[in-house]
Amino acid sequence: MSISSAHEFHYRTALGPLSRTAALLTLVGVMALLLADIEIISPEPGLELTRMGLGLLSPRIPDQYVFVEALLNTLSFAFQAMALATLIGFLLSLVYRLAVVRAFCAFIRGIHELFWALIFLQVMGLSTLTGVLALAIPYAGILAKIFGELFEEVSPQPRNNLLVADHISAFFYTTLPLAWRSLCAYCSYRFECMVRSSVILGFVGLPTLGFYLESALREGRYQEGAALLYVLLLLIATLRFWLRRALLPVYLLAAFLLLPPVVEVSWDGAWRFFTVDIVPAPLRNNSQAQLWSWLTLLWQQQLQPGVINTLILGMAALLVTAMFALLCFPLNSPHFVRGWSRRFGDAFLIIGRTLPEYLLAFVGLIVLGPSMLPALLALALHNGTIVAHLVGRFSESLSLRQDAVRGVNLYFYEVLPRMFRQFLALLLYRWEVIMRESAILGMLGFATLGFYIDSAFEEFRFDRAALLIICSALLNMLADALARYWRRRLHLNTTPETL
Amino acid sequence: MRLLTVLAALLTSLTFSFSTVAEGFRFTAIPDQDESQLQARFGKVARYLERELGVPVTYVPVKSYAAAVTAFRNNQVQLAWFGGLSGVKARDLVSGSRAIAQGYEDQFFKTYLIAHHSSGLLGQSTGDKFPKAIQGKTFTFGSKGSTSGRLMPEFYVRKHLGQAPDKAFDRVGFSGDHSRTIALVQSGAYAVGAVNYKVWERALADGKIDRNKVDVIWQTPAYPDYQWSVRGDVDQRFGAGFADRIQSVLLAIDDPELLEAFPRQSFVKADNDDYRPIRDTAVTIGLIDG
């Protein structure tokens, strides 16, 4: 081997990991796209789309009473769940150093709030606590992780300079105040997500906006659907005006009075669910010998196809999300658009971000028919706009030379390469979310894990549902761990409060 | 001042409450078709029951067949309008519960297989014979837990095509309810669908169906379907003989407007044994463990 080629070799490996990771993800994404079932099945998508468009232009509220009630319910669930999640998340974050706590948090946030809702519907029926717990548990897992990581990142200097202090005082006088701002910023962002999740709970029967949104869209009453959609957008767009710290206790009190978190179901039922219903049928019937064939059948008929389809959808969606974000981030970047056009560009990105994937996929299903295409587009639109919005905003900090090139050259030779590291970091953060959502979208009929979980609940086979849900959580934990590994290895840092 | 406004808003909002927290007698129904129709139908039923039974009666709308069964199981509703299969499941889960009334037509209910004109299946009547030409087409059931939209059509597909639906068809979907099944097959998103014959005839009468686009190609043999089921413990809670009173009140419905909402010509007595064939069929195709 000559000296020069050895140099070259060294040079390549030094650049390697980042592009290799990107290339690997692209390759897997392309393979997933090839395997995915993405045809347009509806023969006349244009007709339905026109009707939807007309509906969007002429929103109508048929029953104001129902409307206001649904709105208040949506907010009440969100406030109560956020309070509970913050409390539990905070307590867990104090011991987040422990591997077992980290694993526990990853597990509870690996299960989507709709799956939690299906579980609690069995245990506590259509009650307030069902909605609150379904939202609070996964969010507690998310908040514990973010709080824990924020505490780790706080500068250790002030703490080390304390002369005498026990752990508790040190935490409250140094770590917590230093992390406080980020903590609050993150919580207010999470509350926005919580409102969206609360709306989506309506799709399984809780009395939030989603309950009426689902019926309106399914029955083609698009004027009503549009009105509900605008309320959701308005609610989130005006969040920073009405979500004031001083008013929080008032809101919370109102939420508790409006929907008291009471359960009116016997605890025997709950006990039976956890001790009998979710025990695998062969064990319940004392025929241990059949456990293996029960598992094999479940694996062959549901688990294996469910996991494979979830992976296919997730990986294909990750690639399309990436492409979409790369295409769209200039809409919010001062290096490409200015003034009103940037404001419009960013408004588009924010609207995309505000519409939950589940809702987008539901609409897509009506227009495009039941292939994986609507799910893929919904995931790409929602997550792509989030990533694009943030990459665009981060690109503000790039300072360009006076004589920098413009347009396409600027994009490909300067801005994109300089933003790529941050872009990849954001994308890897979104990966876990995309996997979670890929599984849940199955509830709409795509053949991912959610489809089989929904079927198991419909058939009252909670033992199957439990096993499938655990598997979907494990899949998420795997994606999370892999993303974390890559971020560490590639030295990708982003401030977590932005996600 | 602002605080006062908020508090005032809060107090007025207290008048709203979560429907299921309300006390009194509650019932639900499987969401087998357009929700707006269900609201209209069961709103009338609630007012009728309230008048006849002398207790406050609330209709609790739910989003899935399973949710209706769960509400019954958890005693959040005491009475329900179930399909054949959901009724069997619900009564399996609540001991002492019983079927008390069914529609006259529910004694010999049937499922229509409907097809889109592009499938080439329209107009070639096979009479009573199962149209085997549907093999390899796309096919949509109704809800996963439906009797007329899932259980019976799947049974006959397996019987005549000798395969599970996902093997026999190019693509299998679950539309969620009968109205949606009709819409999906009418638009051509699926070539063939299985639909409750009553919902089909209602949609036909309402002018929602273009028979040049979608039409019936086959009907199943008769089977027992929808019924009112009541929990066994209502007598304890609402007084002795309450279940029997509900039964006689339901059987006495003769208001044409109310019957038309279902649509059934009248209600007749039913008991749990009437649904044994449904249970056996569900066990046969593996929807219930024997």
Interface residues (C-beta under 8 A of the other chain):
Chain A: I41 S42 P43 E44 E48 V68 E69 L72 N73 L121 Q122 M124 G125 L126 S127 T128 F203 V204 G205 P207 F211 E214 S215 R218 E219 G220 R221 L247 V250 L253 A254 L257 L258 L259 P260 V262 E264 V265 S266 G269 A281 G369 P370 G445 D454 S455 F457 E458 E459 F460
Chain B: L3 V6 L7 L10 S13 L14 F16 S17 F18 S19 T20 V21 D34 E35 S36 V60 V62 K63 S64 Y65 A66 A67 V69 T70 A71 R73 N74 N75 Q76 K89 L93 S118 T138 S143 K144 G145 R171 G173 F174 G176 D177 S179 R180 A183 S187 G188 A189 L287 I288 D289
